[in-house]
Amino acid sequence: MFSAALAAGTLAGFGSGTASADPCAPPLVCNVPGGGGSLLGGGTGAGLNFASLSSPNSLQIGAGNSIRLIGPGGLLIGNGINAADDCVGDECNGGNAGLLFGNGGNGANGGTGGNAGLFGNGGRGGNGEAGQAGGAGGNALLFGKGGAGGDAGATTATGAASATGASGGSGGSGGIFVGSGGAGGLGGNVTTVSGDATGGRGGNGGKSGWLGDGGAAGAGGSAESTGLPVTSSSTVGPTPTVTNIFGFNVNTNTTVTTTGTSVIAGTATGGAGGNGGDSVLFGRGGAGGDGGAGTSASAINPGNGGAGGAGGAGGGIFGSGGAGGSGGAGASSGSDFSGTVRTVITYRGGLLNGRTYSDTTTNLDDATNYGPANGGAGGKGGASGLIGTGGIGGVGGDGTTQSKTAAATGGLGGAGGAGGPLVGNGGAGGNGGNGTGFLIGKGGGGGAGGATGFLGVGGAGGTGGIGTAEGTGPTTVTVTLPIVGTVQLPGSGGVGVGTGGAGGAGGAGQLFGGKGGGGGVGIGSLTGTGGNGAAGGFGALFGGAGGAGGTGNGTGTASPNLVTATVPVGTGNGGLGGLGGGGLFGGRGGDGGDGNGTLLGNAGNGGAGGTAGSLFGGRGGNGGNATGTGFSLLTIGSDVTSIPVGTANAGNGGAGGNGVFLGGRGGNGGDRSDVNILAALGLGTPGKNGNGGDGGTGLIGGAGGTGGKGTTNVGGLLGELGDLGDLGLPIDINLEDLNIATAGNGGNGGAGSLIGGAGGWGGSAGGLGDNFIPTSLLATGGNGGKGGTGGLFGGWGGGGGFALALVQATGGNGGNAGTGGIGGGLGGLGGGALGLATAQGGKGGDGAEGGVAGGSGGHGGWAAGLVSATGGGGGNGADGDVVGGSGGGGGGAVSGGQATGGNGGNAGNGEVVGGSGGGGGSVVSVGSGKGGSGGNAGNGALPGKGGSGGNSTTVTGSSTGGSGGKGGNGRPGIFSGGGGKGGQGGGGFSFQGPAFGGKGGDGGTGLPGKIFGKGGKGGAGGPGGSVSSTGNGGNGGKGGSPGGSGGPGGPGSTDNGDSGNDG
């Protein structure tokens, strides 16, 4: 990094080259007894060439051998001499450079590289011969790069012998002041026949000087056990038998000999990668070496990938850590099997004793058998210096086999290195390796993210590896027929089980936690299961988000032997979302993984939000989505019958994390889509909708999550009815898109020391397709969640979900409110409903009790339908110690046929003020209509008024206004004690049909003997008017006792209503 630029500038004036025996002009030579040719020994070096500095004259000092001062092999200046290719022993070491300037010479045949002078690069270590380790690279002294280590030679073993490969040479150290470390050499490859094989370890990278990068490590050598064919046989018999032929007994012996040829091979393990070199003060750590591949032909022993080497540490002051090496691949190459069965029958006894009666040979089916396979683990990333990023963890190696009994397993991802204590992010964890098998495939787990210091983010965890197994073979097939039941039959089909690896945990940070790794995908012909997401790391300020769960895909089908059929068997299970990390702001929980299956899809639940040390709890993760898509295809005669059986269960939202101040919001429920219409109609177990997660606790509780959507497609079943031709419908409907829609419930609000959290909304059901036509035959919205309890004020109930359908739409009910020390929460709104045929609005949620004021009930949901529509009832108000809650209003309704308004909710009681009753819902209809009744008022010293009845307006049919609600009864108090007034009756209006005003509500009972203890006045009757038919006003309500006035009768276009009796 830094050293490359500085060293290049420092040494550029000296050129580069390789020293050898001097063919140049006469150098400056000193002849001294026993001279070795240089100050530090003979050698070679790639880099600096000082031949141009040679003097034309020779200086002789004494007698004996010459010593060069300047030039190749010079004492002061010059490159070390390269070792000769045909060297032996110490002659294979590269020569050292001159004291002042020069590169070390290259080694040969496993010899070490020569060391450099004060300025210069170390020589490269020599590559090893067969089975020989690589030589270490030479060191630089003050300024320069360390030499690369030599590669190890390959090793080959015969017969049953096992072998371990030689190691690659270590890289040389960089110059003390400026210089990068040399790269490590490659580990030796190994090949055996039937013995175990282990690849050689890669050489470590050299360390740097004060300024420079650590050297990259060498990769581990590969290992392979090729296998030895072995023939074996076994004999059973002779077994005596007696056979009757035309009344005569024939005595025989039967001998069965089985002969087979298979391959015997050992375990093969790739060599580990070397560790990256460290940087001393300023520079990047060297990358770890990759693990070598391991391949075995054995049907029993595994092929194992070698582990990746660790990354080197970054400079102690400034520098990022080196990346960890990847794990090596592990594989089973498989071995062929062939064989015969010979059956010989001979006579026993009599004249034919020992003579052959029968001799037959049958060939066995040829097969290829495989063993287990395991990918190597990734290496750990190197730690950084005071300032810098931690190294990335190495990726786990892949495991691959087609074994029908053993697993293919991906290697674990390496952990990320720690980030700088002052500034810098933690290194990301390495991803897990993939496992690809026939019967079992397992993805490796992701590596954990590295921790970090003050100014930085913890490293993200690695993603889990993919697990794949899509094999087919003999299995037990479950055939389910509606009404008839379930039967299990032998057959063949999907047998593979694939499991994704778990994600790696997010790294912790002083301020910011790292994100958890996602779970790996799982794919199986029988079962596919996604890996779980990992937890986010803790951060004092922000916790890391949890990792998402992996997707699970179950893809297979099966066919029973006794029935002509194709049956879905695939189950897909989504992984769980990871937990959010703790912190002042808690991390978000991870989303649940999707589950997709031909038979069954099970989605994972969302992870909970972070809680530990949180002022604000983390949001919960969303639930995963689920699909069930399969049809059973049964052939009866020449007809193929398709039965939808695919079912799906959506994941629930994760709970919000608890917070000291604010609880986290719950996650939303996942969506569901399947085809099992028969189960949806009650002929089986229907799929499950995803519910919203509950809110977390805090001074203010967190809100609940929203419920998910659910659909069951009916198009496939309608297609079995054949061509329906032109149905003469007034609208264009695509039958293939039709479904039954439901929805999940909202999550409950979290408890709050001050204020409770609001309940989550129920999920909506139904939607629009082409030409804006609803796609759902039936739709039911989800119910709202309950409000959380509060020390002062209770949480509101969640609203019910909206519904839209062609035939019947039903809105979800509002959630009930949470209680509060001062005020109870309000009930949730009922969900609206729009049905082209019929519609039903959802009921409003009830209010909750409060220490001072009770909560009001929620308003009922509206409804609109061509044939009929009914508004939802209002929720009831709750009692309060001082003030009662009001009842919720009934939902209105609009219809081309019959419309009915929802009734108002009853009010709660209060010692001082009673709540007012909710008003009845009003309606508009072409046919008949009836307004909803008003709710009854609550009791109190100042009692509440009864709710007014809803109005009704029609075109052709009868129209009836709703009745008013009863007034509340008086209670002893300073201000009053009289009864409350009854609610007014609703009006009835029609153009062509008869109209009737609603009855007024009765007045409430007062307290006899009190100055203001008179009974409440009855409510007025509603008006009744019709253009072309009769119109009767409603009767007034009865006055309350004692002495309450009756309400006046309502006006009518034909007859007025009667006044109510006095109390």
Number of C-alpha atoms within 10 A of each C-alpha: 16 16 26 17 12 17 23 13 10 15 19 12 9 17 11 18 17 23 30 20 10 13 7 12 12 13 23 20 24 21 18 15 13 11 15 17 25 29 20 22 23 28 39 37 40 24 24 29 23 23 21 13 14 22 16 11 11 15 15 15 14 11 11 13 16 22 25 26 24 24 31 37 38 35 29 21 30 37 46 42 35 33 29 18 12 9 14 14 10 13 20 25 34 35 36 36 43 35 23 17 26 40 47 45 41 38 38 30 29 28 30 37 42 40 38 41 32 22 27 38 43 44 44 39 36 33 27 26 17 16 20 20 31 34 35 36 39 39 35 37 26 21 28 37 41 40 40 38 39 36 33 34 27 24 23 19 18 13 12 16 14 21 23 27 30 30 36 38 38 37 39 37 33 37 32 22 19 27 37 42 41 38 36 40 38 36 37 35 31 31 27 29 25 26 24 24 35 35 34 37 38 37 38 40 39 38 34 38 32 24 29 36 40 40 38 35 40 37 38 40 36 32 36 33 32 24 23 21 16 11 13 11 12 10 13 11 12 14 11 14 14 13 11 9 8 6 7 9 11 14 17 21 19 18 16 19 15 18 17 16 15 21 21 22 29 28 27 38 37 39 39 38 40 39 36 39 38 35 37 27 21 25 33 39 40 39 37 40 39 40 40 38 33 35 31 37 31 29 25 20 20 28 36 37 39 39 36 38 37 38 40 38 33 38 30 22 19 23 31 38 41 39 40 38 39 40 40 38 34 35 32 32 24 25 22 17 18 15 18 17 18 15 18 18 21 20 21 19 12 9 8 12 13 14 13 14 14 11 13 10 13 11 13 14 9 11 13 16 22 26 27 30 35 34 38 39 37 40 38 37 40 37 36 37 31 21 24 30 35 40 40 38 39 40 37 40 38 35 35 30 30 27 24 19 15 20 27 35 37 39 38 35 40 38 36 41 39 34 38 30 22 17 20 28 35 38 39 38 40 39 39 40 39 36 35 29 30 27 27 29 34 35 38 38 36 40 38 37 41 37 34 35 23 17 18 26 33 40 40 38 39 39 39 41 38 34 35 33 31 26 21 19 15 15 16 18 23 18 22 15 14 12 9 7 9 11 10 11 16 15 17 17 25 28 27 28 28 36 38 39 39 35 39 38 35 39 38 32 32 21 20 32 37 38 38 40 40 41 42 39 34 36 35 32 31 30 30 35 38 38 37 34 38 37 38 38 36 33 30 21 20 27 39 38 36 38 39 40 41 39 35 36 33 33 25 27 23 28 27 21 14 9 14 14 19 20 25 32 28 33 31 35 34 38 37 34 38 39 36 39 41 36 30 24 29 37 41 39 39 39 38 38 39 35 34 34 33 29 30 29 34 32 36 38 37 39 39 38 42 41 32 24 21 29 22 31 38 40 38 40 39 38 37 37 33 36 31 31 25 27 22 25 18 18 14 11 7 6 9 14 14 18 22 24 27 30 31 35 30 34 35 38 39 39 38 39 39 35 31 20 19 28 36 40 39 40 38 38 37 35 30 33 27 32 29 30 26 19 18 21 11 9 13 16 12 19 28 21 29 35 38 40 38 39 40 37 33 28 24 32 37 40 41 42 40 40 37 35 29 35 28 28 26 23 16 20 19 14 13 12 8 8 8 9 6 6 8 7 7 6 8 11 17 12 16 14 15 23 26 24 28 30 33 34 40 39 38 38 40 37 31 30 21 20 31 36 40 40 40 39 39 38 37 31 30 28 15 12 14 11 9 8 16 23 25 30 21 25 33 34 36 36 37 39 37 35 40 35 31 30 21 21 32 37 39 40 40 39 40 38 37 32 34 30 31 23 19 25 34 32 36 39 35 41 38 34 38 35 31 30 21 21 30 37 38 39 38 39 37 38 37 33 36 30 28 23 20 27 37 31 37 38 36 40 39 35 38 34 31 29 19 22 30 36 38 39 41 38 37 40 37 33 35 30 28 22 21 26 36 34 36 40 36 40 37 33 39 34 30 29 19 21 30 36 38 37 40 39 38 39 37 33 36 30 28 21 22 26 35 32 36 39 38 40 37 33 38 35 33 27 23 25 27 36 36 37 38 39 38 39 37 33 36 29 30 21 23 27 37 36 38 39 37 39 39 34 37 36 32 30 30 27 34 35 36 38 38 39 40 37 32 36 30 31 21 19 20 28 37 37 37 40 40 40 38 38 38 38 31 32 25 17 16 10 11 22 28 34 38 37 37 39 39 38 40 38 35 35 31 31 19 18 22 25 36 37 39 39 40 40 38 39 37 35 31 30 21 16 10 13 11 18 24 27 31 35 36 38 39 37 37 37 32 33 29 25 15 12 16 19 28 28 32 36 30 33 35 29 32 31 23 20 18 27 25 29 31 26 28 30 24 24 18 16 18 23 25 20 24 26 18 21 22
